[in-house]
Amino acid sequence: MAVRVVPDTAAARAEAAKLLRAGSIVAVPTDTVYGIAAAMELPDAIERLFAAKGRPPEKAVAVLLADAEQAWALGVPTPAAQALAQRFWPGGLTLVLPIQPGVVLPRVLAAGAPTIGVRVPNHDAPRALARILGPLPTTSANRSGGADANDAAEIAEQLGDAIALVLDGGPVQGGPASTVVDCTLPWPSILREGAISSAAIAAALTDAGISHAIGVWDVDEA
């Protein structure tokens, strides 16, 4: 069965939310590339998310959020995380945080680690779904190791009936994925440089009076 592709409208987002609640995988546009999402309260759906793109289970999946308050409900808002969120959210920044005490998350989400990757994207579609469903585990809408999908046709070609619905927001910005910053230790570090440069991250931390050892040499060449 061919994947359904529908324009990204309010009605389509409501349908996407129903499908996600039922355990289906849905593709959504973001401010970088398209992503595929699952409902966080359904570990089986998160496992299907991994299976849809052939992602190794030892690799964690970040969650997309409606706002920073959702982030702090899941992860500890360290001073570095708060400073970076204030400067770069919504936008192409993923923060890795210690999980809040008492918060229990699906083990598959963080590959068993006591951390969580969180991002508030600069796009209405994933934020709208996160307002309806809560934090939304999301990964890029492509087969693992394949090229990023920048439009609905590419998603359908790569993933086919592994997903139930594509919210078609037209071609997305593309370019690098989000920059990932580890805020779990006293000195923050860049795990992957992407949409936001290491120099910009360093400047934001310096402006906030937060010690770090980040420089332009921290580029991830992988």
SULURGI-V822166 format. One record per residue. PHI is phi in whole degrees, -180 to 180 (* if undefined). Layout:
phi: [PHI | PHI]
//
This chain:
phi: [* | -71 | -67 | -80 | -120 | -131 | -60 | -77 | -123 | -60 | -65 | -67 | -65 | -63 | -65 | -61 | -63 | -63 | -64 | -63 | -61 | -84 | 101 | -82 | -105 | -128 | -97 | -134 | -74 | -131 | -81 | -114 | -123 | -68 | -124 | -113 | -127 | -138 | -78 | -68 | -79 | -118 | -55 | -62 | -68 | -64 | -64 | -67 | -61 | -61 | -65 | -60 | -109 | 69 | -83 | -61 | -67 | -82 | -100 | -72 | -119 | -81 | -116 | -93 | -129 | -79 | -164 | -66 | -59 | -64 | -63 | -72 | -74 | -97 | -121 | -71 | -81 | -63 | -56 | -64 | -62 | -64 | -65 | -71 | -63 | -64 | -80 | -117 | -99 | -71 | 166 | -86 | -131 | -107 | -106 | -99 | -122 | -66 | -66 | -59 | -55 | 89 | -86 | -111 | -117 | -55 | -58 | -65 | -63 | -113 | 54 | 84 | -80 | -84 | -134 | -144 | -95 | -132 | -152 | -105 | -77 | -91 | -152 | -68 | -62 | -67 | -67 | -64 | -65 | -68 | -67 | -78 | -104 | 93 | -49 | -119 | -59 | -144 | -138 | -60 | -86 | -155 | -68 | -55 | 89 | -90 | -69 | -63 | -91 | -107 | -152 | -62 | -63 | -66 | -64 | -60 | -68 | -79 | -111 | 53 | -81 | -69 | -120 | -92 | -157 | -117 | -83 | -88 | -102 | 79 | -60 | -96 | -58 | 71 | 83 | -66 | -69 | -66 | -76 | -112 | -119 | -84 | -111 | -88 | -112 | -56 | -108 | -65 | -141 | -92 | -89 | -153 | -89 | -147 | -64 | -115 | -71 | -63 | -64 | -67 | -61 | -60 | -64 | -64 | -68 | -62 | -61 | -87 | 74 | -105 | -68 | -161 | -127 | -89 | -141 | -69 | -79 | -84 | -63 | -87 | -88 | -68]
//
